[in-house]
Amino acid sequence: MHGALILSIIFGGAIIILTIIGSTVLMGIKILKGGVSKKGQRIMDDEARMIQEIYSNMSKMEERVEALETLILDRDRKDR
């Protein structure tokens, strides 16, 4: 009875250890390989492009707001 319990603990522990080692190796390979699929890379590229467009548009908007501020300040100076 005790022998069967000890044997099952040993084999169960060995299976768990092999699973941990295997998954660690697979994760290491994925990290070394780059870890991003072609689809994931395309999505990241699209997101980067959108962020760049947003940044560019924000810069243009900032220039427009500054131009409008200048126009408003010039009108106020003329009115005084």
N, C-alpha and C positions, 0 to 999 in steps of 0.2 A: 504494500500500500504506500509506504513512504518512498519506496524506490520509484514507483510510477510518478508520484508527485514531483520528486526531485528531477526525474528525467524530463517531464513536461516543462518544468521551469527552465531547465538548461536549453531545451530545444526552442522554447518560446523566446528566451533571451537571445539566442543565436539568430532567430528570425528577425527580431526587432533590431539587433545590431546591424545585420546585413541590410535591412531596409534603410536605416539611418545612413550607413556608409554609401549605399547606392544613390540615395537621393542627394546626398552631399556632393558626390561626384557629378551627377547630372546638373546640379545647380552651378557647380564650378565650370563645367563645359559651356553652359549657357551664358555665364558671365564672360568667359574668355572669348566666346564666339561673337558677342555683341548683344545678345539677348533681345533684339528687336526684329520682328518679322518684317517682310516687305510691306505688308499692309499697315503694320504699326508705324513703319518709317514714313509711308505716304501720309498717314494721319498726322504725324508729328510735323512733316514738311508743310502740310496745309495749315496747321495751327500756327506755325512760325510765320508763314506768309500772311495770314490774317492779322497777326499781332503787328507785323511790320507795316501793313496797310493802315491799321488803326493808329499806330504811332505817327505815320506820315500825315494822315488826315488830321490828327490832333495838332501837329505842328502848323499845318495850313490854317486851321481854325484859330490858333493862337495869333498868327499873323493878322488874320482878318479882324479879330477882336481888338488888337492893338491899333489897327488902322481906323476902326470905328471909334475907339477912344480918342484918337487924335482928332478926328473930325468933330466929335462932340466938344472936346476941349477948345478947338479953334472957334466953333460957333459961340461958345460961352464967352470967350475973350472978345469977340467982335460985338456981342450984345452989350458988353460992359462999356 
